[in-house]
Amino acid sequence: MQRLQFFAARIVCFAASGAALLWSVASAADPAHDLSPELAKIRAVQAKGEGNRDASLAMKKVSQADAAALPIIIAAMDGAEPLVENWIRAAAEAVAQKQVDAGKPLPVAQLELFLKDTRHSPRGRRLAFELIAQQDKTAPERLIPTLLNDPSLELRREAVAKALDDAAKISAQPTAVKMYQNALTAARDLDQIKAASAKLKDLGEKANVPTHMGFITTWHIVGPFDNVDDAGWDVAYPPEKGVDLTAKYAGQKEEIGWISHTSTDEFGIVDLTKALDKHKGAVAYAYTEFLSDKDQPADFRLGSINANKLWVNGKELTANHVYHAGIQVDQYNSKGELKAGKNTILIKVCQNEQKEMWAQDWKFQLRVCDAIGTAILSTDRPTVRTSALPGSTLLK
């Protein structure tokens, strides 16, 4: 067991790209306990069935491993595709069940060390948590409060749920307010954000949801351009060639120019029928500038009930030629890059000519965040930052 614990600590946690784990066990490992060849075969399985036979054979050996190898097995989930994660999870669960059936304890201490190492796969850490809780029924009460700012959304969700439950039991308003504020700061799932926000409002406190979620609320808008018979979808109107906020353009029926617009919607929705009036068979553009304090990857999460395109710094990130199929938060998630300093964001929103009552909306929303939904805010945003950004702390 000591040998396996030593080798588990030798797992290398990041590839040069920073995206995947180079899991390995030291070459001096006891061959009887070295699972790296089998785990490599499982990690090589492909979605269309390639490698299934080798993976199945490897699975049999891994499933018979000593329970002390569980951290090593689960670590093979790091940087893996969901299909591979499922194979590894099944192997780890088989090892754990074999140990339980034999009336022997799981290696809880080693699994807790694995859980605390946030460099590991979120799903792997979640599995470690489940195995810990299976062995130690007091573990959830002890561990969940420590996961409020966890990078694993599944683990964080449990911590936020507990924080909301704990706050609901508090009668002293100042204390309850702080607890709900902490829950909101940590929340990334929409239902929990709404729940914490509603409780704060009930207690007379403002919850700045647009800032917490990173919705962009200030825009320059121009339109309508022509989209009769959907002809405008493929037309690169002047804003696509370069934005000049002082320019005038030949619009659908008359000369048009840019106007400033600020959304007051809780989820940053820009209603173009209110900003520009009701138009059918029309195209509108929305433009904003985003100041970033550094070069960084970002999610650009767009929602729109209309056909849409999104450009960041002149690069098209997404195009969705769909009309009136609903709008929801994070409907279209695009990966992109923010550069230090000024970044440009341009959205094209096309309205068609459907006459049904449910086809009259012309709107969009956009938020900028990291991979788990933590807001990334423009440095010139004139509002208090409420999201749990790197380096921030919860209220005491």
MITOR-667022 format. One record per residue (C-alpha): residue number from 1; residue in three letters; x, y, z. Coordinates in Angstrom, 2 decimals, decimal comma, padded with zeros to 5 digits. Layout:
! residues N
> NUM	Ala	X	Y	Z
...
This chain:
! residues 396
> 1	Met	000,00	000,00	000,00
> 2	Gln	002,81	002,43	000,86
> 3	Arg	004,37	001,74	-002,54
> 4	Leu	001,10	002,57	-004,34
> 5	Gln	000,56	005,71	-002,27
> 6	Phe	004,06	006,85	-003,20
> 7	Phe	003,44	006,29	-006,88
> 8	Ala	000,06	008,03	-006,71
> 9	Ala	001,90	011,11	-005,49
> 10	Arg	004,18	010,88	-008,51
> 11	Ile	001,35	011,42	-010,97
> 12	Val	002,19	014,34	-013,22
> 13	Cys	-000,79	016,64	-013,26
> 14	Phe	-000,55	018,81	-016,36
> 15	Ala	000,48	018,46	-019,96
> 16	Ala	002,61	021,15	-021,55
> 17	Ser	-000,52	022,65	-023,07
> 18	Gly	-002,12	022,93	-019,66
> 19	Ala	-005,23	021,14	-020,97
> 20	Ala	-004,69	017,46	-020,18
> 21	Leu	-003,04	015,41	-017,49
> 22	Leu	000,04	013,36	-018,31
> 23	Trp	-000,77	010,62	-015,85
> 24	Ser	001,98	008,16	-015,26
> 25	Val	003,37	005,93	-012,58
> 26	Ala	007,09	005,84	-011,88
> 27	Ser	008,83	003,20	-013,95
> 28	Ala	010,21	001,61	-010,83
> 29	Ala	006,72	000,55	-009,74
> 30	Asp	006,19	-003,01	-008,69
> 31	Pro	005,02	-004,72	-011,92
> 32	Ala	002,36	-006,54	-009,96
> 33	His	000,69	-003,21	-009,14
> 34	Asp	001,57	-001,11	-012,17
> 35	Leu	-001,72	-000,40	-013,95
> 36	Ser	-000,41	002,18	-016,39
> 37	Pro	-000,42	-000,17	-019,45
> 38	Glu	-004,03	-001,16	-018,82
> 39	Leu	-005,15	002,39	-018,07
> 40	Ala	-003,46	003,55	-021,27
> 41	Lys	-005,51	001,03	-023,25
> 42	Ile	-008,71	002,23	-021,63
> 43	Arg	-007,79	005,85	-022,34
> 44	Ala	-007,25	004,93	-026,01
> 45	Val	-010,85	003,81	-026,57
> 46	Gln	-012,69	005,80	-029,25
> 47	Ala	-016,31	006,84	-029,69
> 48	Lys	-016,81	004,64	-032,76
> 49	Gly	-015,60	001,51	-031,01
> 50	Glu	-011,91	001,65	-031,85
> 51	Gly	-009,91	000,07	-029,03
> 52	Asn	-012,93	-001,50	-027,33
> 53	Arg	-011,48	-005,02	-027,32
> 54	Asp	-008,17	-003,98	-025,77
> 55	Ala	-009,98	-001,72	-023,32
> 56	Ser	-012,31	-004,54	-022,26
> 57	Leu	-009,39	-006,84	-021,52
> 58	Ala	-007,60	-004,06	-019,65
> 59	Met	-010,76	-003,33	-017,70
> 60	Lys	-010,78	-006,86	-016,28
> 61	Lys	-007,31	-006,44	-014,81
> 62	Val	-007,92	-002,93	-013,49
> 63	Ser	-011,18	-004,05	-011,87
> 64	Gln	-009,25	-006,63	-009,84
> 65	Ala	-006,73	-004,12	-008,50
> 66	Asp	-006,17	-003,47	-004,82
> 67	Ala	-008,31	-000,68	-003,38
> 68	Ala	-005,14	001,23	-002,54
> 69	Ala	-004,81	001,83	-006,29
> 70	Leu	-008,09	003,77	-006,46
> 71	Pro	-006,42	007,23	-006,58
> 72	Ile	-004,22	006,05	-009,47
> 73	Ile	-007,20	004,59	-011,33
> 74	Ile	-009,36	007,66	-010,86
> 75	Ala	-006,47	009,92	-011,90
> 76	Ala	-006,66	008,30	-015,34
> 77	Met	-009,83	010,36	-015,84
> 78	Asp	-007,72	013,53	-015,94
> 79	Gly	-007,89	015,15	-019,36
> 80	Ala	-009,99	012,29	-020,73
> 81	Glu	-013,07	012,44	-022,95
> 82	Pro	-016,44	011,62	-021,34
> 83	Leu	-016,48	008,14	-022,88
> 84	Val	-013,12	007,30	-021,31
> 85	Glu	-014,24	008,82	-018,02
> 86	Asn	-017,18	006,41	-018,01
> 87	Trp	-014,88	003,42	-018,53
> 88	Ile	-012,55	004,55	-015,75
> 89	Arg	-015,43	005,22	-013,40
> 90	Ala	-016,81	001,72	-013,98
> 91	Ala	-013,41	000,20	-013,21
> 92	Ala	-012,98	002,26	-010,04
> 93	Glu	-016,47	001,39	-008,84
> 94	Ala	-015,76	-002,31	-009,41
> 95	Val	-012,60	-002,06	-007,31
> 96	Ala	-014,45	-000,23	-004,55
> 97	Gln	-017,35	-002,69	-004,55
> 98	Lys	-014,97	-005,64	-004,33
> 99	Gln	-013,39	-004,04	-001,27
> 100	Val	-016,74	-003,35	000,37
> 101	Asp	-018,01	-006,87	-000,35
> 102	Ala	-014,91	-008,22	001,38
> 103	Gly	-015,73	-006,16	004,45
> 104	Lys	-012,61	-004,04	004,06
> 105	Pro	-012,37	-000,23	004,28
> 106	Leu	-011,77	002,05	001,33
> 107	Pro	-008,62	004,24	001,41
> 108	Val	-010,50	007,31	002,62
> 109	Ala	-007,42	009,34	003,59
> 110	Gln	-005,87	008,92	000,13
> 111	Leu	-009,19	009,67	-001,57
> 112	Glu	-009,54	012,86	000,46
> 113	Leu	-006,10	013,97	-000,69
> 114	Phe	-007,23	013,29	-004,25
> 115	Leu	-010,43	015,27	-003,69
> 116	Lys	-008,53	018,27	-002,34
> 117	Asp	-006,25	018,41	-005,39
> 118	Thr	-008,31	020,61	-007,71
> 119	Arg	-005,97	019,89	-010,61
> 120	His	-007,67	016,54	-011,06
> 121	Ser	-010,68	015,94	-013,31
> 122	Pro	-013,92	017,35	-011,86
> 123	Arg	-015,68	014,04	-012,53
> 124	Gly	-012,83	012,13	-010,96
> 125	Arg	-012,96	014,27	-007,86
> 126	Arg	-016,71	013,82	-007,73
> 127	Leu	-016,23	010,05	-007,81
> 128	Ala	-013,66	010,30	-005,03
> 129	Phe	-016,17	012,28	-002,97
> 130	Glu	-018,85	009,63	-003,53
> 131	Leu	-016,52	006,84	-002,45
> 132	Ile	-015,50	008,79	000,64
> 133	Ala	-019,15	009,37	001,53
> 134	Gln	-019,89	005,67	000,98
> 135	Gln	-017,25	004,75	003,56
> 136	Asp	-017,71	007,66	005,97
> 137	Lys	-021,31	008,79	006,46
> 138	Thr	-020,15	011,91	008,31
> 139	Ala	-017,96	013,03	005,41
> 140	Pro	-020,55	015,06	003,46
> 141	Glu	-021,33	017,26	006,46
> 142	Arg	-017,61	017,79	006,98
> 143	Leu	-016,48	018,21	003,38
> 144	Ile	-019,31	019,93	001,53
> 145	Pro	-018,87	023,35	003,23
> 146	Thr	-015,24	023,38	002,00
> 147	Leu	-016,36	023,09	-001,63
> 148	Leu	-018,17	026,42	-002,02
> 149	Asn	-015,58	027,79	-004,45
> 150	Asp	-014,67	024,46	-006,01
> 151	Pro	-013,87	024,34	-009,76
> 152	Ser	-016,03	021,21	-010,05
> 153	Leu	-019,55	022,44	-010,78
> 154	Glu	-021,09	019,26	-009,35
> 155	Leu	-019,26	019,60	-006,04
> 156	Arg	-019,83	023,36	-005,91
> 157	Arg	-023,54	022,82	-006,49
> 158	Glu	-023,80	020,63	-003,40
> 159	Ala	-021,98	023,25	-001,34
> 160	Val	-024,24	026,04	-002,59
> 161	Ala	-027,33	023,94	-001,87
> 162	Lys	-026,14	023,45	001,71
> 163	Ala	-025,35	027,16	002,05
> 164	Leu	-028,88	028,03	000,92
> 165	Asp	-030,39	025,49	003,31
> 166	Asp	-028,28	026,78	006,20
> 167	Ala	-029,24	030,39	005,45
> 168	Ala	-032,93	029,48	005,44
> 169	Lys	-032,61	028,31	009,05
> 170	Ile	-031,25	031,65	010,28
> 171	Ser	-033,70	034,11	011,82
> 172	Ala	-031,23	036,97	012,35
> 173	Gln	-031,53	039,04	009,16
> 174	Pro	-027,96	040,45	008,97
> 175	Thr	-026,50	036,97	009,31
> 176	Ala	-028,95	035,50	006,82
> 177	Val	-028,14	038,25	004,31
> 178	Lys	-024,41	037,48	004,48
> 179	Met	-025,07	033,77	004,10
> 180	Tyr	-027,27	034,31	001,05
> 181	Gln	-024,70	036,70	-000,41
> 182	Asn	-022,03	034,04	000,01
> 183	Ala	-024,29	031,47	-001,63
> 184	Leu	-024,92	033,82	-004,56
> 185	Thr	-021,23	034,59	-004,91
> 186	Ala	-020,46	030,88	-005,18
> 187	Ala	-023,46	029,87	-007,31
> 188	Arg	-022,91	029,06	-011,00
> 189	Asp	-026,09	027,11	-011,80
> 190	Leu	-028,96	029,33	-012,92
> 191	Asp	-031,55	027,85	-010,57
> 192	Gln	-029,32	028,47	-007,54
> 193	Ile	-028,49	031,99	-008,70
> 194	Lys	-032,21	032,71	-008,98
> 195	Ala	-032,90	031,17	-005,57
> 196	Ala	-030,21	033,18	-003,77
> 197	Ser	-031,20	036,36	-005,59
> 198	Ala	-034,86	035,93	-004,67
> 199	Lys	-034,02	035,38	-001,00
> 200	Leu	-031,86	038,50	-000,92
> 201	Lys	-034,64	040,55	-002,49
> 202	Asp	-037,07	039,18	000,10
> 203	Leu	-034,67	040,48	002,76
> 204	Gly	-034,51	043,92	001,14
> 205	Glu	-031,08	043,46	-000,43
> 206	Lys	-030,18	044,06	-004,06
> 207	Ala	-028,72	041,14	-005,96
> 208	Asn	-026,72	042,27	-008,99
> 209	Val	-027,33	039,25	-011,21
> 210	Pro	-026,07	040,83	-014,47
> 211	Thr	-022,71	041,57	-012,87
> 212	His	-022,53	038,24	-011,08
> 213	Met	-023,12	036,33	-014,31
> 214	Gly	-021,13	038,65	-016,57
> 215	Phe	-023,96	039,83	-018,82
> 216	Ile	-023,03	042,76	-021,04
> 217	Thr	-025,72	045,41	-020,63
> 218	Thr	-024,37	048,45	-022,51
> 219	Trp	-024,42	048,36	-026,30
> 220	His	-024,37	050,44	-029,45
> 221	Ile	-027,17	049,28	-031,78
> 222	Val	-027,93	049,97	-035,42
> 223	Gly	-030,77	048,78	-037,66
> 224	Pro	-032,88	047,79	-039,37
> 225	Phe	-031,10	046,54	-042,45
> 226	Asp	-033,05	044,42	-044,93
> 227	Asn	-033,71	040,73	-044,29
> 228	Val	-036,82	040,15	-046,42
> 229	Asp	-036,98	036,50	-047,45
> 230	Asp	-034,01	035,89	-045,14
> 231	Ala	-031,77	037,59	-047,71
> 232	Gly	-029,80	039,53	-045,10
> 233	Trp	-028,34	036,48	-043,38
> 234	Asp	-025,54	036,16	-045,92
> 235	Val	-025,14	039,89	-046,61
> 236	Ala	-022,16	041,53	-044,95
> 237	Tyr	-023,67	044,91	-044,12
> 238	Pro	-021,22	047,75	-043,29
> 239	Pro	-020,84	046,93	-039,55
> 240	Glu	-019,35	043,55	-040,52
> 241	Lys	-016,66	045,34	-042,50
> 242	Gly	-015,75	047,76	-039,72
> 243	Val	-017,59	049,64	-037,00
> 244	Asp	-017,76	053,44	-037,15
> 245	Leu	-020,12	054,66	-034,47
> 246	Thr	-020,49	058,05	-036,22
> 247	Ala	-021,45	056,52	-039,57
> 248	Lys	-024,84	056,69	-041,27
> 249	Tyr	-026,09	053,81	-043,39
> 250	Ala	-028,82	053,11	-045,93
> 251	Gly	-031,26	051,12	-043,86
> 252	Gln	-034,27	049,03	-044,76
> 253	Lys	-036,49	052,07	-045,30
> 254	Glu	-034,44	055,11	-044,33
> 255	Glu	-031,03	056,31	-043,22
> 256	Ile	-029,96	054,79	-039,92
> 257	Gly	-027,19	055,31	-037,38
> 258	Trp	-025,87	053,89	-034,15
> 259	Ile	-027,74	054,49	-030,90
> 260	Ser	-026,66	053,76	-027,33
> 261	His	-028,72	051,28	-025,37
> 262	Thr	-028,53	049,90	-021,83
> 263	Ser	-030,44	046,80	-020,82
> 264	Thr	-032,06	046,83	-017,40
> 265	Asp	-033,12	043,20	-017,65
> 266	Glu	-031,93	040,94	-014,84
> 267	Phe	-030,38	038,58	-017,38
> 268	Gly	-029,05	041,20	-019,76
> 269	Ile	-031,70	040,71	-022,45
> 270	Val	-031,65	043,41	-025,12
> 271	Asp	-035,13	043,81	-026,63
> 272	Leu	-034,56	045,16	-030,12
> 273	Thr	-038,25	045,89	-030,66
> 274	Lys	-038,01	048,39	-027,81
> 275	Ala	-034,64	049,79	-028,85
> 276	Leu	-035,39	050,09	-032,59
> 277	Asp	-039,19	049,64	-032,84
> 278	Lys	-040,95	046,64	-034,30
> 279	His	-039,55	045,47	-037,63
> 280	Lys	-040,01	042,30	-039,66
> 281	Gly	-037,60	040,89	-042,21
> 282	Ala	-034,88	042,94	-040,57
> 283	Val	-031,26	042,82	-039,40
> 284	Ala	-029,79	044,66	-036,42
> 285	Tyr	-026,23	044,85	-035,13
> 286	Ala	-025,09	045,33	-031,55
> 287	Tyr	-021,53	046,43	-030,78
> 288	Thr	-019,56	046,93	-027,60
> 289	Glu	-015,96	047,24	-026,49
> 290	Phe	-014,65	045,05	-023,69
> 291	Leu	-011,54	045,95	-021,71
> 292	Ser	-009,58	042,99	-020,38
> 293	Asp	-006,80	043,29	-017,81
> 294	Lys	-004,86	040,45	-019,44
> 295	Asp	-004,76	037,92	-022,26
> 296	Gln	-007,16	035,16	-021,27
> 297	Pro	-009,48	032,49	-022,65
> 298	Ala	-013,17	033,21	-022,26
> 299	Asp	-016,58	031,76	-022,93
> 300	Phe	-018,91	033,99	-024,94
> 301	Arg	-022,36	032,68	-024,08
> 302	Leu	-025,07	034,01	-026,37
> 303	Gly	-028,82	033,61	-026,15
> 304	Ser	-031,23	034,68	-028,88
> 305	Ile	-034,62	033,67	-030,20
> 306	Asn	-033,51	034,87	-033,64
> 307	Ala	-030,87	033,91	-036,18
> 308	Asn	-027,55	035,31	-035,02
> 309	Lys	-023,82	035,66	-035,58
> 310	Leu	-021,11	036,68	-033,13
> 311	Trp	-017,67	038,15	-033,78
> 312	Val	-014,97	038,86	-031,18
> 313	Asn	-012,06	040,98	-032,37
> 314	Gly	-013,22	040,42	-035,94
> 315	Lys	-013,26	036,62	-035,65
> 316	Glu	-016,58	034,87	-036,14
> 317	Leu	-017,19	032,59	-033,16
> 318	Thr	-020,67	031,32	-033,88
> 319	Ala	-023,46	031,49	-036,46
> 320	Asn	-026,90	030,10	-035,70
> 321	His	-029,40	030,26	-038,55
> 322	Val	-032,43	029,43	-036,41
> 323	Tyr	-035,58	031,48	-035,91
> 324	His	-037,97	031,49	-032,95
> 325	Ala	-036,81	028,28	-031,31
> 326	Gly	-036,71	029,91	-027,88
> 327	Ile	-034,13	031,84	-025,91
> 328	Gln	-032,28	030,69	-022,83
> 329	Val	-029,21	031,59	-020,82
> 330	Asp	-026,04	030,07	-022,32
> 331	Gln	-027,96	028,89	-025,39
> 332	Tyr	-024,91	029,14	-027,67
> 333	Asn	-021,54	028,77	-025,94
> 334	Ser	-018,44	029,79	-027,91
> 335	Lys	-014,83	029,52	-026,79
> 336	Gly	-012,70	032,54	-027,58
> 337	Glu	-009,83	034,72	-026,46
> 338	Leu	-009,68	038,11	-024,81
> 339	Lys	-006,53	040,12	-025,35
> 340	Ala	-005,16	042,59	-022,84
> 341	Gly	-006,73	045,97	-023,47
> 342	Lys	-009,60	046,70	-025,86
> 343	Asn	-011,63	043,90	-027,43
> 344	Thr	-014,49	044,35	-029,89
> 345	Ile	-017,72	042,36	-029,79
> 346	Leu	-020,24	042,48	-032,65
> 347	Ile	-023,55	040,60	-032,82
> 348	Lys	-025,86	040,27	-035,82
> 349	Val	-029,49	039,50	-034,99
> 350	Cys	-031,88	038,65	-037,84
> 351	Gln	-035,66	038,83	-037,60
> 352	Asn	-037,79	036,98	-040,16
> 353	Glu	-041,34	037,66	-041,37
> 354	Gln	-043,39	035,12	-039,45
> 355	Lys	-046,76	036,53	-038,38
> 356	Glu	-047,54	034,26	-035,44
> 357	Met	-047,77	035,99	-032,07
> 358	Trp	-044,97	033,81	-030,70
> 359	Ala	-042,67	034,89	-033,55
> 360	Gln	-042,60	038,61	-032,83
> 361	Asp	-039,69	038,70	-030,38
> 362	Trp	-036,38	040,18	-031,54
> 363	Lys	-033,88	039,97	-028,74
> 364	Phe	-030,55	038,65	-027,51
> 365	Gln	-028,32	038,38	-024,44
> 366	Leu	-024,58	037,82	-024,07
> 367	Arg	-022,34	037,11	-021,14
> 368	Val	-018,59	036,67	-020,85
> 369	Cys	-017,27	034,19	-018,32
> 370	Asp	-014,73	031,47	-017,69
> 371	Ala	-015,27	027,79	-018,38
> 372	Ile	-017,32	027,19	-015,21
> 373	Gly	-019,42	030,34	-015,54
> 374	Thr	-017,52	032,79	-013,34
> 375	Ala	-018,05	036,27	-014,73
> 376	Ile	-015,24	038,01	-016,58
> 377	Leu	-016,00	041,72	-016,40
> 378	Ser	-014,77	044,58	-018,51
> 379	Thr	-012,42	046,67	-016,38
> 380	Asp	-014,43	049,82	-017,09
> 381	Arg	-017,71	048,31	-015,89
> 382	Pro	-019,22	050,87	-013,49
> 383	Thr	-020,67	048,35	-011,05
> 384	Val	-019,48	046,46	-008,00
> 385	Arg	-018,10	043,02	-008,82
> 386	Thr	-020,09	040,38	-006,99
> 387	Ser	-018,92	037,22	-008,70
> 388	Ala	-016,27	035,03	-007,09
> 389	Leu	-013,38	036,09	-009,29
> 390	Pro	-009,84	034,79	-008,80
> 391	Gly	-008,43	036,16	-005,57
> 392	Ser	-011,79	037,14	-004,13
> 393	Thr	-013,03	035,99	-000,74
> 394	Leu	-016,41	035,23	000,71
> 395	Leu	-018,05	037,58	003,17
> 396	Lys	-017,31	036,94	006,81
